[in-house]
Structure formats: C-alpha cells, structure tokens
Amino acid sequence: SPAGMVLSVLVILLLSVLYEALKMGKAVLLRRALLALPRSLSQEALTEPQEEDTNPAQGSPSFMGFPIFFHRWFRYHVGQTLFHVVQVVLGYMVMLAVMSYNAWIFLGAIVGSTLGYFV
C-alpha cells in the first residue's frame, strides 16, 4: 500500500540519519577518550617520583593518578564499544533495506545519510 511504502521510506530515512549521528558521536567520544589519557604512559613517568615529592611512602603523584586516567579511559572505551555495536546494527539494517532493490527505499537511505551528515 502507498501508506506502508511512505512509512518504510521514512523509517529508513530516520535510521540513516541516526547512523550518521552515531558515527559522529563515536568520533567525539574517541577524541574525549584520547584527551583523558595522560600525555606519557612510559614506565619511567609512572615509577619515578617527582622532584618536589620527598616522601616515598606517599608514592609518585603520576603513579597515583594513573588509575584515575585508566578508569576514565575505560569508561570512554566502553561507551565507544556500545556506540560501535549500535552503529553496526543500524548499518546492516539499512543495508538489508537497500538490498530489497526498491528505488524509494534506496533514495530514503541516501537522503537520510545526507541529512545525517549535514546535521
């Protein structure tokens, strides 16, 4: 029916927009994850005490801060993984819809991808 076709095209269009939005969201999350890492993860930077730190019982500040960076990075990495899974599922759903060889569905996917990238 014509109403079903219009609804199908709109759903594919929205899925394509969401796919592009997730792709951009994943890139933003990757940037934040990289900024959350310390500048140097070398073993020397983690184990050597700082010059102003004379009490060895407290440990090195850079070593004490490492778990904070790791946990923050791990949370970003889990978020990226979830974004990736959703993006792959959406991509396959749009691909399967396009594989129906319907020109209107194909145009809906193209327009949705264009709108998602533009926004």
N, CA, C and O atoms as a printed pandas DataFrame, in Angstrom:
     atom_number atom_name residue_name chain_id  residue_number  x_coord  y_coord  z_coord
0              1         N          SER        A               1    0.841   -1.188    0.000
1              2        CA          SER        A               1    0.000    0.000    0.000
2              3         C          SER        A               1    0.886    1.251    0.000
3              4         O          SER        A               1    2.014    1.201    0.490
4              5         N          PRO        A               2    0.407    2.340   -0.526
5              6        CA          PRO        A               2    1.197    3.569   -0.579
6              7         C          PRO        A               2    1.574    4.099    0.811
7              8         O          PRO        A               2    2.677    4.610    1.006
8              9         N          ALA        A               3    0.659    3.974    1.769
9             10        CA          ALA        A               3    0.969    4.460    3.124
10            11         C          ALA        A               3    2.084    3.624    3.752
11            12         O          ALA        A               3    2.947    4.163    4.445
12            13         N          GLY        A               4    2.072    2.343    3.520
13            14        CA          GLY        A               4    3.131    1.473    4.030
14            15         C          GLY        A               4    4.479    1.792    3.409
15            16         O          GLY        A               4    5.511    1.755    4.079
16            17         N          MET        A               5    4.454    2.106    2.116
17            18        CA          MET        A               5    5.707    2.454    1.440
18            19         C          MET        A               5    6.266    3.759    1.980
19            20         O          MET        A               5    7.467    3.863    2.225
20            21         N          VAL        A               6    5.406    4.757    2.169
21            22        CA          VAL        A               6    5.859    6.047    2.709
22            23         C          VAL        A               6    6.428    5.856    4.111
23            24         O          VAL        A               6    7.464    6.426    4.452
24            25         N          LEU        A               7    5.746    5.052    4.916
25            26        CA          LEU        A               7    6.227    4.778    6.270
26            27         C          LEU        A               7    7.582    4.065    6.232
27            28         O          LEU        A               7    8.471    4.384    7.021
28            29         N          SER        A               8    7.740    3.116    5.333
29            30        CA          SER        A               8    9.013    2.396    5.196
30            31         C          SER        A               8   10.138    3.333    4.800
31            32         O          SER        A               8   11.240    3.261    5.344
32            33         N          VAL        A               9    9.855    4.216    3.846
33            34        CA          VAL        A               9   10.881    5.164    3.403
34            35         C          VAL        A               9   11.266    6.099    4.554
35            36         O          VAL        A               9   12.444    6.402    4.743
36            37         N          LEU        A              10   10.272    6.554    5.318
37            38        CA          LEU        A              10   10.572    7.442    6.449
38            39         C          LEU        A              10   11.380    6.730    7.534
39            40         O          LEU        A              10   12.280    7.323    8.127
40            41         N          VAL        A              11   11.064    5.473    7.791
41            42        CA          VAL        A              11   11.821    4.712    8.793
42            43         C          VAL        A              11   13.261    4.537    8.337
43            44         O          VAL        A              11   14.180    4.715    9.137
44            45         N          ILE        A              12   13.478    4.198    7.089
45            46        CA          ILE        A              12   14.843    4.038    6.562
46            47         C          ILE        A              12   15.571    5.377    6.583
47            48         O          ILE        A              12   16.762    5.431    6.892
48            49         N          LEU        A              13   14.868    6.448    6.259
49            50        CA          LEU        A              13   15.476    7.777    6.303
50            51         C          LEU        A              13   15.933    8.093    7.731
51            52         O          LEU        A              13   17.050    8.572    7.929
52            53         N          LEU        A              14   15.090    7.833    8.714
53            54        CA          LEU        A              14   15.460    8.099   10.108
54            55         C          LEU        A              14   16.589    7.186   10.588
55            56         O          LEU        A              14   17.465    7.625   11.333
56            57         N          LEU        A              15   16.573    5.933   10.170
57            58        CA          LEU        A              15   17.677    5.030   10.529
58            59         C          LEU        A              15   18.993    5.514    9.935
59            60         O          LEU        A              15   20.034    5.417   10.585
60            61         N          SER        A              16   18.965    6.026    8.724
61            62        CA          SER        A              16   20.179    6.541    8.091
62            63         C          SER        A              16   20.688    7.788    8.806
63            64         O          SER        A              16   21.893    7.960    8.989
64            65         N          VAL        A              17   19.760    8.660    9.210
65            66        CA          VAL        A              17   20.158    9.859    9.965
66            67         C          VAL        A              17   20.788    9.439   11.291
67            68         O          VAL        A              17   21.824    9.974   11.686
68            69         N          LEU        A              18   20.166    8.486   11.973
69            70        CA          LEU        A              18   20.694    8.010   13.250
70            71         C          LEU        A              18   22.058    7.358   13.076
71            72         O          LEU        A              18   22.935    7.520   13.925
72            73         N          TYR        A              19   22.244    6.624   11.988
73            74        CA          TYR        A              19   23.535    6.002   11.705
74            75         C          TYR        A              19   24.632    7.065   11.590
75            76         O          TYR        A              19   25.705    6.924   12.177
76            77         N          GLU        A              20   24.356    8.116   10.839
77            78        CA          GLU        A              20   25.355    9.186   10.680
78            79         C          GLU        A              20   25.596    9.922   11.997
79            80         O          GLU        A              20   26.727   10.300   12.300
80            81         N          ALA        A              21   24.537   10.124   12.778
81            82        CA          ALA        A              21   24.700   10.793   14.067
82            83         C          ALA        A              21   25.558    9.946   15.009
83            84         O          ALA        A              21   26.396   10.485   15.732
84            85         N          LEU        A              22   25.357    8.644   15.006
85            86        CA          LEU        A              22   26.177    7.763   15.837
86            87         C          LEU        A              22   27.628    7.764   15.391
87            88         O          LEU        A              22   28.541    7.691   16.214
88            89         N          LYS        A              23   27.834    7.845   14.093
89            90        CA          LYS        A              23   29.201    7.882   13.578
90            91         C          LYS        A              23   29.928    9.126   14.076
91            92         O          LYS        A              23   31.094    9.058   14.463
92            93         N          MET        A              24   29.240   10.249   14.066
93            94        CA          MET        A              24   29.855   11.483   14.554
94            95         C          MET        A              24   30.002   11.449   16.084
95            96         O          MET        A              24   30.992   11.943   16.623
96            97         N          GLY        A              25   29.031   10.876   16.772
97            98        CA          GLY        A              25   29.120   10.761   18.223
98            99         C          GLY        A              25   30.284    9.886   18.649
99           100         O          GLY        A              25   30.946   10.159   19.650
100          101         N          LYS        A              26   30.526    8.842   17.889
101          102        CA          LYS        A              26   31.661    7.962   18.186
102          103         C          LYS        A              26   32.980    8.689   17.997
103          104         O          LYS        A              26   33.921    8.471   18.761
104          105         N          ALA        A              27   33.063    9.542   17.001
105          106        CA          ALA        A              27   34.287   10.315   16.775
106          107         C          ALA        A              27   34.518   11.305   17.914
107          108         O          ALA        A              27   35.653   11.493   18.351
108          109         N          VAL        A              28   33.457   11.934   18.392
109          110        CA          VAL        A              28   33.580   12.861   19.516
110          111         C          VAL        A              28   34.018   12.117   20.771
111          112         O          VAL        A              28   34.861   12.603   21.525
112          113         N          LEU        A              29   33.443   10.938   20.994
113          114        CA          LEU        A              29   33.811   10.142   22.158
114          115         C          LEU        A              29   35.261    9.678   22.070
115          116         O          LEU        A              29   35.948    9.624   23.090
116          117         N          LEU        A              30   35.732    9.347   20.890
117          118        CA          LEU        A              30   37.133    8.964   20.713
118          119         C          LEU        A              30   38.050   10.124   21.057
119          120         O          LEU        A              30   39.075    9.928   21.711
120          121         N          ARG        A              31   37.702   11.314   20.633
121          122        CA          ARG        A              31   38.517   12.496   20.943
122          123         C          ARG        A              31   38.574   12.715   22.451
123          124         O          ARG        A              31   39.641   12.998   22.995
124          125         N          ARG        A              32   37.442   12.588   23.123
125          126        CA          ARG        A              32   37.422   12.762   24.581
126          127         C          ARG        A              32   38.235   11.677   25.276
127          128         O          ARG        A              32   38.912   11.948   26.267
128          129         N          ALA        A              33   38.172   10.454   24.765
129          130        CA          ALA        A              33   38.940    9.359   25.363
130          131         C          ALA        A              33   40.431    9.602   25.215
131          132         O          ALA        A              33   41.198    9.331   26.138
132          133         N          LEU        A              34   40.848   10.108   24.068
133          134        CA          LEU        A              34   42.269   10.385   23.873
134          135         C          LEU        A              34   42.735   11.546   24.743
135          136         O          LEU        A              34   43.872   11.553   25.216
136          137         N          LEU        A              35   41.863   12.523   24.955
137          138        CA          LEU        A              35   42.226   13.628   25.833
138          139         C          LEU        A              35   42.254   13.207   27.299
139          140         O          LEU        A              35   42.895   13.871   28.114
140          141         N          ALA        A              36   41.575   12.123   27.649
141          142        CA          ALA        A              36   41.542   11.648   29.026
142          143         C          ALA        A              36   42.816   10.908   29.404
143          144         O          ALA        A              36   43.116   10.744   30.586
144          145         N          LEU        A              37   43.560   10.465   28.408
145          146        CA          LEU        A              37   44.803    9.752   28.693
146          147         C          LEU        A              37   45.892   10.731   29.105
147          148         O          LEU        A              37   45.914   11.869   28.638
148          149         N          PRO        A              38   46.801   10.293   29.982
149          150        CA          PRO        A              38   47.932   11.162   30.307
150          151         C          PRO        A              38   48.845   11.313   29.092
151          152         O          PRO        A              38   48.832   10.486   28.180
152          153         N          ARG        A              39   49.627   12.373   29.101
153          154        CA          ARG        A              39   50.490   12.634   27.943
154          155         C          ARG        A              39   51.550   11.548   27.763
155          156         O          ARG        A              39   51.906   11.212   26.633
156          157         N          SER        A              40   52.053   11.000   28.861
157          158        CA          SER        A              40   53.090    9.985   28.765
158          159         C          SER        A              40   52.708    8.793   29.622
159          160         O          SER        A              40   52.420    8.935   30.811
160          161         N          LEU        A              41   52.707    7.637   29.023
161          162        CA          LEU        A              41   52.429    6.415   29.761
162          163         C          LEU        A              41   53.684    5.560   29.898
163          164         O          LEU        A              41   53.598    4.351   30.114
164          165         N          SER        A              42   54.838    6.186   29.773
165          166        CA          SER        A              42   56.074    5.415   29.865
166          167         C          SER        A              42   56.273    4.927   31.294
167          168         O          SER        A              42   55.760    5.522   32.242
168          169         N          GLN        A              43   57.017    3.845   31.436
169          170        CA          GLN        A              43   57.249    3.253   32.751
170          171         C          GLN        A              43   58.019    4.222   33.655
171          172         O          GLN        A              43   57.759    4.281   34.857
172          173         N          GLU        A              44   58.964    4.981   33.088
173          174        CA          GLU        A              44   59.729    5.915   33.895
174          175         C          GLU        A              44   58.828    6.997   34.487
175          176         O          GLU        A              44   58.989    7.367   35.650
176          177         N          ALA        A              45   57.888    7.503   33.704
177          178        CA          ALA        A              45   56.999    8.555   34.185
178          179         C          ALA        A              45   56.059    8.028   35.259
179          180         O          ALA        A              45   55.589    8.793   36.102
180          181         N          LEU        A              46   55.782    6.737   35.237
181          182        CA          LEU        A              46   54.856    6.181   36.216
182          183         C          LEU        A              46   55.546    5.813   37.521
183          184         O          LEU        A              46   54.906    5.829   38.573
184          185         N          THR        A              47   56.847    5.479   37.485
185          186        CA          THR        A              47   57.503    4.984   38.687
186          187         C          THR        A              47   58.442    5.988   39.337
187          188         O          THR        A              47   58.701    5.884   40.535
188          189         N          GLU        A              48   58.959    6.954   38.590
189          190        CA          GLU        A              48   59.888    7.923   39.183
190          191         C          GLU        A              48   59.126    8.959   39.987
191          192         O          GLU        A              48   58.128    9.500   39.512
192          193         N          PRO        A              49   59.591    9.247   41.222
193          194        CA          PRO        A              49   58.938   10.308   41.989
194          195         C          PRO        A              49   59.276   11.671   41.416
195          196         O          PRO        A              49   60.320   11.855   40.791
196          197         N          GLN        A              50   58.386   12.618   41.635
197          198        CA          GLN        A              50   58.623   13.985   41.193
198          199         C          GLN        A              50   59.684   14.627   42.072
199          200         O          GLN        A              50   59.945   14.155   43.179
200          201         N          GLU        A              51   60.300   15.707   41.582
201          202        CA          GLU        A              51   61.366   16.366   42.328
202          203         C          GLU        A              51   60.873   16.923   43.657
203          204         O          GLU        A              51   61.586   16.845   44.657
204          205         N          GLU        A              52   59.653   17.489   43.685
205          206        CA          GLU        A              52   59.150   18.080   44.907
206          207         C          GLU        A              52   58.566   17.042   45.861
207          208         O          GLU        A              52   58.202   17.386   46.986
208          209         N          ASP        A              53   58.468   15.793   45.445
209          210        CA          ASP        A              53   57.921   14.733   46.290
210          211         C          ASP        A              53   59.071   14.037   46.998
211          212         O          ASP        A              53   59.787   13.242   46.389
212          213         N          THR        A              54   59.256   14.333   48.291
213          214        CA          THR        A              54   60.372   13.749   49.031
214          215         C          THR        A              54   59.927   12.625   49.943
215          216         O          THR        A              54   60.785   11.942   50.503
216          217         N          ASN        A              55   58.629   12.391   50.126
217          218        CA          ASN        A              55   58.124   11.338   50.988
218          219         C          ASN        A              55   57.806   10.112   50.140
219          220         O          ASN        A              55   56.786   10.095   49.452
220          221         N          PRO        A              56   58.666    9.070   50.172
221          222        CA          PRO        A              56   58.417    7.908   49.311
222          223         C          PRO        A              56   57.214    7.080   49.759
223          224         O          PRO        A              56   56.715    6.260   48.988
224          225         N          ALA        A              57   56.737    7.277   50.989
225          226        CA          ALA        A              57   55.593    6.491   51.457
226          227         C          ALA        A              57   54.307    6.880   50.719
227          228         O          ALA        A              57   53.388    6.070   50.596
228          229         N          GLN        A              58   54.247    8.108   50.235
229          230        CA          GLN        A              58   53.043    8.551   49.536
230          231         C          GLN        A              58   53.006    8.061   48.098
231          232         O          GLN        A              58   51.931    7.982   47.503
232          233         N          GLY        A              59   54.123    7.741   47.545
233          234        CA          GLY        A              59   54.172    7.295   46.158
234          235         C          GLY        A              59   54.235    8.479   45.221
235          236         O          GLY        A              59   54.040    9.629   45.614
236          237         N          SER        A              60   54.507    8.169   43.996
237          238        CA          SER        A              60   54.614    9.213   42.985
238          239         C          SER        A              60   53.238    9.750   42.630
239          240         O          SER        A              60   52.296    8.970   42.490
240          241         N          PRO        A              61   53.096   11.066   42.479
241          242        CA          PRO        A              61   51.794   11.599   42.082
242          243         C          PRO        A              61   51.344   11.093   40.718
243          244         O          PRO        A              61   50.157   10.855   40.493
244          245         N          SER        A              62   52.309   10.931   39.804
245          246        CA          SER        A              62   51.919   10.448   38.482
246          247         C          SER        A              62   51.464    8.988   38.554
247          248         O          SER        A              62   50.565    8.577   37.821
248          249         N          PHE        A              63   52.096    8.205   39.446
249          250        CA          PHE        A              63   51.672    6.816   39.596
250          251         C          PHE        A              63   50.324    6.737   40.294
251          252         O          PHE        A              63   49.487    5.901   39.952
252          253         N          MET        A              64   50.116    7.616   41.279
253          254        CA          MET        A              64   48.844    7.609   41.993
254          255         C          MET        A              64   47.708    8.075   41.083
255          256         O          MET        A              64   46.564    7.664   41.278
256          257         N          GLY        A              65   47.998    8.921   40.097
257          258        CA          GLY        A              65   46.966    9.415   39.194
258          259         C          GLY        A              65   46.648    8.470   38.060
259          260         O          GLY        A              65   45.637    8.641   37.379
260          261         N          PHE        A              66   47.493    7.473   37.843
261          262        CA          PHE        A              66   47.289    6.574   36.707
262          263         C          PHE        A              66   45.957    5.840   36.758
263          264         O          PHE        A              66   45.272    5.767   35.738
264          265         N          PRO        A              67   45.555    5.283   37.924
265          266        CA          PRO        A              67   44.261    4.585   37.916
266          267         C          PRO        A              67   43.089    5.494   37.565
267          268         O          PRO        A              67   42.115    5.042   36.962
268          269         N          ILE        A              68   43.172    6.757   37.932
269          270        CA          ILE        A              68   42.102    7.694   37.585
270          271         C          ILE        A              68   42.013    7.820   36.071
271          272         O          ILE        A              68   40.923    7.770   35.500
272          273         N          PHE        A              69   43.156    7.982   35.428
273          274        CA          PHE        A              69   43.156    8.080   33.968
274          275         C          PHE        A              69   42.670    6.788   33.342
275          276         O          PHE        A              69   41.921    6.810   32.364
276          277         N          PHE        A              70   43.093    5.655   33.902
277          278        CA          PHE        A              70   42.695    4.375   33.322
278          279         C          PHE        A              70   41.186    4.174   33.428
279          280         O          PHE        A              70   40.546    3.761   32.461
280          281         N          HIS        A              71   40.614    4.463   34.599
281          282        CA          HIS        A              71   39.172    4.266   34.755
282          283         C          HIS        A              71   38.378    5.199   33.852
283          284         O          HIS        A              71   37.359    4.802   33.288
284          285         N          ARG        A              72   38.843    6.437   33.714
285          286        CA          ARG        A              72   38.150    7.373   32.823
286          287         C          ARG        A              72   38.257    6.874   31.386
287          288         O          ARG        A              72   37.268    6.884   30.654
288          289         N          TRP        A              73   39.437    6.441   30.979
289          290        CA          TRP        A              73   39.627    5.938   29.621
290          291         C          TRP        A              73   38.776    4.683   29.396
291          292         O          TRP        A              73   38.199    4.505   28.323
292          293         N          PHE        A              74   38.701    3.809   30.417
293          294        CA          PHE        A              74   37.926    2.575   30.284
294          295         C          PHE        A              74   36.445    2.882   30.077
295          296         O          PHE        A              74   35.787    2.229   29.267
296          297         N          ARG        A              75   35.913    3.866   30.801
297          298        CA          ARG        A              75   34.509    4.243   30.626
298          299         C          ARG        A              75   34.268    4.763   29.215
299          300         O          ARG        A              75   33.264    4.419   28.589
300          301         N          TYR        A              76   35.181    5.588   28.710
301          302        CA          TYR        A              76   35.041    6.077   27.337
302          303         C          TYR        A              76   35.122    4.917   26.344
303          304         O          TYR        A              76   34.401    4.896   25.347
304          305         N          HIS        A              77   36.000    3.959   26.621
305          306        CA          HIS        A              77   36.153    2.827   25.711
306          307         C          HIS        A              77   34.887    1.965   25.690
307          308         O          HIS        A              77   34.477    1.503   24.626
308          309         N          VAL        A              78   34.268    1.746   26.841
309          310        CA          VAL        A              78   33.007    1.002   26.896
310          311         C          VAL        A              78   31.930    1.758   26.112
311          312         O          VAL        A              78   31.154    1.152   25.372
312          313         N          GLY        A              79   31.888    3.082   26.278
313          314        CA          GLY        A              79   30.933    3.888   25.521
314          315         C          GLY        A              79   31.156    3.780   24.028
315          316         O          GLY        A              79   30.204    3.663   23.257
316          317         N          GLN        A              80   32.422    3.819   23.619
317          318        CA          GLN        A              80   32.728    3.671   22.196
318          319         C          GLN        A              80   32.294    2.302   21.676
319          320         O          GLN        A              80   31.795    2.190   20.556
320          321         N          THR        A              81   32.483    1.274   22.479
321          322        CA          THR        A              81   32.102   -0.076   22.068
322          323         C          THR        A              81   30.589   -0.169   21.869
323          324         O          THR        A              81   30.118   -0.754   20.894
324          325         N          LEU        A              82   29.839    0.411   22.797
325          326        CA          LEU        A              82   28.382    0.396   22.661
326          327         C          LEU        A              82   27.927    1.189   21.437
327          328         O          LEU        A              82   27.035    0.760   20.707
328          329         N          PHE        A              83   28.553    2.357   21.218
329          330        CA          PHE        A              83   28.245    3.129   20.017
330          331         C          PHE        A              83   28.531    2.303   18.768
331          332         O          PHE        A              83   27.749    2.318   17.818
332          333         N          HIS        A              84   29.649    1.582   18.769
333          334        CA          HIS        A              84   30.034    0.793   17.600
334          335         C          HIS        A              84   29.023   -0.321   17.323
335          336         O          HIS        A              84   28.653   -0.553   16.172
336          337         N          VAL        A              85   28.575   -1.011   18.378
337          338        CA          VAL        A              85   27.612   -2.100   18.196
338          339         C          VAL        A              85   26.314   -1.559   17.600
339          340         O          VAL        A              85   25.774   -2.133   16.654
340          341         N          VAL        A              86   25.818   -0.459   18.151
341          342        CA          VAL        A              86   24.579    0.130   17.636
342          343         C          VAL        A              86   24.766    0.599   16.200
343          344         O          VAL        A              86   23.872    0.443   15.369
344          345         N          GLN        A              87   25.934    1.176   15.908
345          346        CA          GLN        A              87   26.205    1.651   14.551
346          347         C          GLN        A              87   26.245    0.489   13.559
347          348         O          GLN        A              87   25.715    0.602   12.454
348          349         N          VAL        A              88   26.858   -0.609   13.937
349          350        CA          VAL        A              88   26.926   -1.773   13.043
350          351         C          VAL        A              88   25.528   -2.348   12.806
351          352         O          VAL        A              88   25.179   -2.686   11.675
352          353         N          VAL        A              89   24.737   -2.457   13.860
353          354        CA          VAL        A              89   23.375   -2.990   13.706
354          355         C          VAL        A              89   22.553   -2.092   12.786
355          356         O          VAL        A              89   21.865   -2.580   11.890
356          357         N          LEU        A              90   22.625   -0.778   13.008
357          358        CA          LEU        A              90   21.886    0.141   12.140
358          359         C          LEU        A              90   22.375    0.063   10.695
359          360         O          LEU        A              90   21.575    0.088    9.760
360          361         N          GLY        A              91   23.679   -0.031   10.520
361          362        CA          GLY        A              91   24.236   -0.128    9.170
362          363         C          GLY        A              91   23.742   -1.363    8.435
363          364         O          GLY        A              91   23.396   -1.294    7.256
364          365         N          TYR        A              92   23.710   -2.492    9.133
365          366        CA          TYR        A              92   23.217   -3.713    8.496
366          367         C          TYR        A              92   21.725   -3.631    8.213
367          368         O          TYR        A              92   21.257   -4.151    7.200
368          369         N          MET        A              93   20.971   -2.984    9.100
369          370        CA          MET        A              93   19.538   -2.838    8.848
370          371         C          MET        A              93   19.288   -1.992    7.606
371          372         O          MET        A              93   18.438   -2.331    6.783
372          373         N          VAL        A              94   20.021   -0.899    7.468
373          374        CA          VAL        A              94   19.866   -0.048    6.284
374          375         C          VAL        A              94   20.329   -0.800    5.041
375          376         O          VAL        A              94   19.711   -0.694    3.981
376          377         N          MET        A              95   21.417   -1.560    5.171
377          378        CA          MET        A              95   21.901   -2.324    4.023
378          379         C          MET        A              95   20.870   -3.355    3.577
379          380         O          MET        A              95   20.631   -3.519    2.381
380          381         N          LEU        A              96   20.262   -4.048    4.534
381          382        CA          LEU        A              96   19.245   -5.035    4.169
382          383         C          LEU        A              96   18.045   -4.374    3.503
383          384         O          LEU        A              96   17.458   -4.934    2.577
384          385         N          ALA        A              97   17.683   -3.192    3.971
385          386        CA          ALA        A              97   16.566   -2.481    3.337
386          387         C          ALA        A              97   16.916   -2.085    1.912
387          388         O          ALA        A              97   16.087   -2.203    1.010
388          389         N          VAL        A              98   18.133   -1.619    1.708
389          390        CA          VAL        A              98   18.564   -1.228    0.355
390          391         C          VAL        A              98   18.645   -2.455   -0.551
391          392         O          VAL        A              98   18.400   -2.358   -1.753
392          393         N          MET        A              99   18.984   -3.596    0.019
393          394        CA          MET        A              99   19.078   -4.827   -0.774
394          395         C          MET        A              99   17.711   -5.331   -1.238
395          396         O          MET        A              99   17.638   -6.324   -1.963
396          397         N          SER        A             100   16.640   -4.671   -0.836
397          398        CA          SER        A             100   15.318   -5.036   -1.345
398          399         C          SER        A             100   15.146   -4.566   -2.797
399          400         O          SER        A             100   14.157   -4.900   -3.449
400          401         N          TYR        A             101   16.099   -3.804   -3.286
401          402        CA          TYR        A             101   16.113   -3.287   -4.655
402          403         C          TYR        A             101   14.892   -2.433   -4.964
403          404         O          TYR        A             101   14.381   -2.435   -6.084
404          405         N          ASN        A             102   14.435   -1.705   -3.954
405          406        CA          ASN        A             102   13.342   -0.768   -4.143
406          407         C          ASN        A             102   13.960    0.621   -4.263
407          408         O          ASN        A             102   14.712    1.049   -3.387
408          409         N          ALA        A             103   13.639    1.325   -5.354
409          410        CA          ALA        A             103   14.260    2.636   -5.605
410          411         C          ALA        A             103   13.887    3.651   -4.525
411          412         O          ALA        A             103   14.719    4.479   -4.154
412          413         N          TRP        A             104   12.666    3.607   -4.018
413          414        CA          TRP        A             104   12.251    4.571   -2.999
414          415         C          TRP        A             104   12.985    4.334   -1.680
415          416         O          TRP        A             104   13.375    5.284   -1.002
416          417         N          ILE        A             105   13.170    3.074   -1.323
417          418        CA          ILE        A             105   13.925    2.748   -0.108
418          419         C          ILE        A             105   15.374    3.200   -0.277
419          420         O          ILE        A             105   15.968    3.756    0.648
420          421         N          PHE        A             106   15.929    2.964   -1.437
421          422        CA          PHE        A             106   17.299    3.388   -1.726
422          423         C          PHE        A             106   17.428    4.903   -1.597
423          424         O          PHE        A             106   18.365    5.399   -0.972
424          425         N          LEU        A             107   16.488    5.637   -2.188
425          426        CA          LEU        A             107   16.525    7.103   -2.088
426          427         C          LEU        A             107   16.344    7.574   -0.637
427          428         O          LEU        A             107   16.960    8.553   -0.215
428          429         N          GLY        A             108   15.498    6.873    0.117
429          430        CA          GLY        A             108   15.337    7.212    1.534
430          431         C          GLY        A             108   16.628    7.037    2.307
431          432         O          GLY        A             108   16.952    7.848    3.175
432          433         N          ALA        A             109   17.370    5.979    1.999
433          434        CA          ALA        A             109   18.660    5.751    2.664
434          435         C          ALA        A             109   19.676    6.829    2.276
435          436         O          ALA        A             109   20.427    7.310    3.125
436          437         N          ILE        A             110   19.697    7.203    1.009
437          438        CA          ILE        A             110   20.636    8.228    0.544
438          439         C          ILE        A             110   20.296    9.591    1.149
439          440         O          ILE        A             110   21.182   10.294    1.635
440          441         N          VAL        A             111   19.025    9.960    1.121
441          442        CA          VAL        A             111   18.605   11.252    1.684
442          443         C          VAL        A             111   18.854   11.279    3.188
443          444         O          VAL        A             111   19.313   12.291    3.718
444          445         N          GLY        A             112   18.557   10.175    3.885
445          446        CA          GLY        A             112   18.810   10.110    5.318
446          447         C          GLY        A             112   20.279   10.229    5.660
447          448         O          GLY        A             112   20.650   10.913    6.614
448          449         N          SER        A             113   21.107    9.571    4.890
449          450        CA          SER        A             113   22.558    9.667    5.123
450          451         C          SER        A             113   23.062   11.082    4.861
451          452         O          SER        A             113   23.914   11.591    5.589
452          453         N          THR        A             114   22.533   11.707    3.825
453          454        CA          THR        A             114   22.914   13.090    3.508
454          455         C          THR        A             114   22.482   14.043    4.611
455          456         O          THR        A             114   23.258   14.897    5.039
456          457         N          LEU        A             115   21.250   13.897    5.068
457          458        CA          LEU        A             115   20.753   14.769    6.143
458          459         C          LEU        A             115   21.519   14.552    7.446
459          460         O          LEU        A             115   21.847   15.508    8.150
460          461         N          GLY        A             116   21.801   13.282    7.762
461          462        CA          GLY        A             116   22.558   12.967    8.969
462          463         C          GLY        A             116   23.952   13.546    8.950
463          464         O          GLY        A             116   24.440   14.017    9.977
464          465         N          TYR        A             117   24.598   13.520    7.808
465          466        CA          TYR        A             117   25.931   14.095    7.702
466          467         C          TYR        A             117   25.881   15.602    7.764
467          468         O          TYR        A             117   26.747   16.238    8.364
468          469         N          PHE        A             118   24.864   16.174    7.141
469          470        CA          PHE        A             118   24.737   17.638    7.115
470          471         C          PHE        A             118   24.474   18.199    8.505
471          472         O          PHE        A             118   25.022   19.235    8.882
472          473         N          VAL        A             119   23.640   17.514    9.255
473          474        CA          VAL        A             119   23.295   17.999   10.608
474          475         C          VAL        A             119   24.456   17.691   11.509
475          476         O          VAL        A             119   24.412   18.000   12.700
